[in-house]
């Protein structure tokens, strides 16, 4: 998260990963089938500066929302969420990041959330890590969490950006693994500088977008770096990478935010695909795209942050689906305000599967 870019019913969470949502749809109500909650193909969007997470059907209808729009963290609000994913049983994992000082539309000092939430279909928080409106690094405290991934077994991988660390916590809120030195930024081994995302790979390693170090690294649970793309001094290769995912073919898909592009690179660090987001009609000069998620059909979902739009592009770079209006922010139906993350419900292609 760049500046300007950027209850505890534990029993209800047990077995979350294997729970399923049963939706009964009467065959005579076709529109209900098309516009239902948790339907495969819907877009789940972290609409950052509208202080909400929304689920949007292909028709454009909002079928579910968490967040009232308030910039005060609470039982029914999320402040400037950077990340969201559906994790099974109708549950949604949300990273309530908060807005940094100077963000338009917020108090001068910004607004703090600093929680990772699990929210059910009824918009009730069934679990959270962190304290509403409190930033810290002690037990059950976070500082601007920007990304969270449900690992199963009650464990959550959290990119705790302001604390310069990536952690795994269990349902009892104990930290069971950490990479990065708490509250100390750096580029030396074992250190991070403004980490912006983390994914657990199938090989058991963790892929981290280390934003202010201009690199993406793959680390073992023992803390060794086994692969790296980009470096502190090389902003041409990567400039503030916001997100990285490992595709099934072994390539890595990266949101190269301050270069306003998405790149796909091989294990040998060859760029095989690029999409530039600020060259399309209507674009602002620096949209700073934050998330790029590949779909099984080869299309890519891009959160084009300051173009205030989520787009789906094909391999040829043509937009095949969009939500929001390019370069125009808003909170009404069909509008977004700095969307930070978007995923298609029903697919975890290249992502850590809950």
Secondary structure, DSSP 8 states (H G I E B T S, - for coil): --TTT----GGGGTTGGG--------TT-HHHHHT-TT-TT-EEEEEGGGTEEEEE-TTS-EEEEE--S-SS-BTTB-SSEEEEEEEETTEEEEEEEEE-TT-TTS-TT-EEEEEEEEE-TTS-EEEEESBTTBB-SSTT-BSSEEEEEEEETTEEEEEEGGGTEEEEE-TT--EEEEES-TT-B-SSTT-BSSEEEEEE-TTS-EEEEEGGGTEEEEE-TTS-EEEEEEBTTBTTT-SSEEEEEE-TTS-EEEEEGGGTEEEEE-TT--EEEEEESTTSTT--S-----EEEE-TTS-EEEEEGGGTEEEEE-TTS-EEEEEEBTTB--SSTT--SSEEEEEETT--TTS---
